Amino acid sequence: MIEDDQLPPETMIGELPSWCLDTYSREGRAALHAFLQGDSETARWVRAHVPAARRVNFLGTVVFRVEGQLCLQRLRWPVADELRRLVDFECHGRDCADATEVLQLMRDDISLLNQVRARHA
């Protein structure tokens, strides 16, 4: 079966798509750090579950799962679906045995992150 992932809306920040401001750019890391200081549901979840020294990297991984690893025309079969589930929900490190909740929170808060990204670009 071939199926499209549900892609979040893409926002331009200056001349860049919002997803370019990620954990691998200085501006992106600054935006992730600032986002974590805010009052969003995602930021509160991360502060409650992840030690301070690992928060930006953890959030960067979550954001990648929400907006960077999606694709159109994903080929699906049982083994691939199970591997994707394992990576998406069970492989976020020792601070998060199941990322289901934080991934949904980030999906809901992506527009808030993009507002922070715009301020740090």
C-alpha positions as CSV (number, residue, x, y, z in Angstrom):
1,M,0.0,0.0,0.0
2,I,1.2,3.5,-0.7
3,E,0.0,6.3,1.5
4,D,0.9,10.0,2.0
5,D,1.9,11.2,5.5
6,Q,-0.1,14.1,6.9
7,L,2.3,17.0,6.4
8,P,2.1,20.1,8.7
9,P,1.6,23.4,7.1
10,E,4.9,24.9,5.8
11,T,5.7,28.4,7.0
12,M,8.2,30.6,5.4
13,I,10.5,32.5,7.8
14,G,12.2,35.1,5.7
15,E,13.5,33.2,2.6
16,L,13.6,29.8,4.4
17,P,11.0,27.1,5.1
18,S,10.4,26.9,8.8
19,W,11.8,23.4,9.0
20,C,15.3,24.7,8.0
21,L,15.6,26.2,11.4
22,D,16.3,23.0,13.3
23,T,18.7,21.7,15.8
24,Y,21.5,21.8,13.2
25,S,21.6,25.6,12.8
26,R,22.5,28.2,15.4
27,E,19.3,30.1,14.8
28,G,17.3,26.9,15.0
29,R,18.9,25.8,18.3
30,A,18.3,29.3,19.7
31,A,14.6,29.0,18.7
32,L,14.3,25.6,20.3
33,H,15.8,26.9,23.5
34,A,13.5,29.9,23.6
35,F,10.5,27.7,22.8
36,L,11.4,25.5,25.8
37,Q,11.3,28.6,28.1
38,G,7.7,29.3,27.0
39,D,4.4,28.1,28.3
40,S,3.3,25.7,25.5
41,E,2.1,22.2,26.4
42,T,5.1,20.8,24.6
43,A,7.6,22.9,26.5
44,R,5.9,22.0,29.9
45,W,6.0,18.3,29.0
46,V,9.7,18.5,28.0
47,R,10.6,20.4,31.2
48,A,8.8,17.8,33.3
49,H,10.4,14.8,31.7
50,V,13.8,15.6,30.3
51,P,16.9,16.9,32.2
52,A,17.9,20.5,31.3
53,A,21.1,19.5,29.6
54,R,19.3,17.3,27.1
55,R,16.2,19.3,26.4
56,V,17.2,21.1,23.2
57,N,18.5,18.0,21.5
58,F,15.4,16.0,22.6
59,L,13.0,18.7,21.3
60,G,15.0,18.8,18.0
61,T,14.4,15.1,17.6
62,V,10.7,15.5,18.3
63,V,10.4,18.4,15.9
64,F,12.2,16.3,13.2
65,R,9.7,13.5,13.7
66,V,6.8,15.9,13.4
67,E,7.9,17.8,10.3
68,G,11.1,16.4,8.8
69,Q,10.7,12.7,8.4
70,L,7.4,12.8,6.6
71,C,6.9,12.0,3.0
72,L,4.5,11.7,0.2
73,Q,3.9,8.2,-1.3
74,R,5.2,6.2,1.7
75,L,5.4,2.5,0.8
76,R,3.7,0.7,3.7
77,W,4.0,-3.0,4.8
78,P,3.8,-4.6,8.2
79,V,7.6,-4.7,9.0
80,A,8.1,-1.1,7.8
81,D,5.1,0.1,9.9
82,E,6.5,-1.6,13.0
83,L,10.0,-0.1,12.4
84,R,8.5,3.3,12.0
85,R,6.5,2.9,15.2
86,L,9.5,1.9,17.1
87,V,11.5,4.9,15.9
88,D,8.7,7.3,16.4
89,F,7.5,6.2,19.8
90,E,10.1,4.2,21.5
91,C,13.5,5.5,20.5
92,H,13.7,9.0,22.0
93,G,16.2,8.1,24.7
94,R,16.2,7.2,28.3
95,D,14.0,10.1,29.3
96,C,11.0,9.1,27.1
97,A,10.0,5.5,26.8
98,D,6.9,6.4,24.7
99,A,6.8,9.6,22.7
100,T,3.2,9.4,21.7
101,E,2.1,12.3,23.9
102,V,4.9,14.7,23.2
103,L,4.7,14.1,19.5
104,Q,1.0,15.0,19.5
105,L,1.7,18.0,21.7
106,M,4.4,19.2,19.2
107,R,2.0,18.7,16.3
108,D,-0.5,21.0,18.1
109,D,2.2,23.5,19.0
110,I,4.1,23.7,15.7
111,S,2.6,27.2,14.9
112,L,3.9,28.4,18.3
113,L,7.4,27.1,17.5
114,N,7.3,28.8,14.1
115,Q,6.5,32.1,15.8
116,V,9.5,31.6,18.0
117,R,11.6,30.6,15.0
118,A,10.6,33.8,13.2
119,R,11.9,35.9,16.1
120,H,15.3,34.1,16.1
121,A,15.9,33.9,12.4
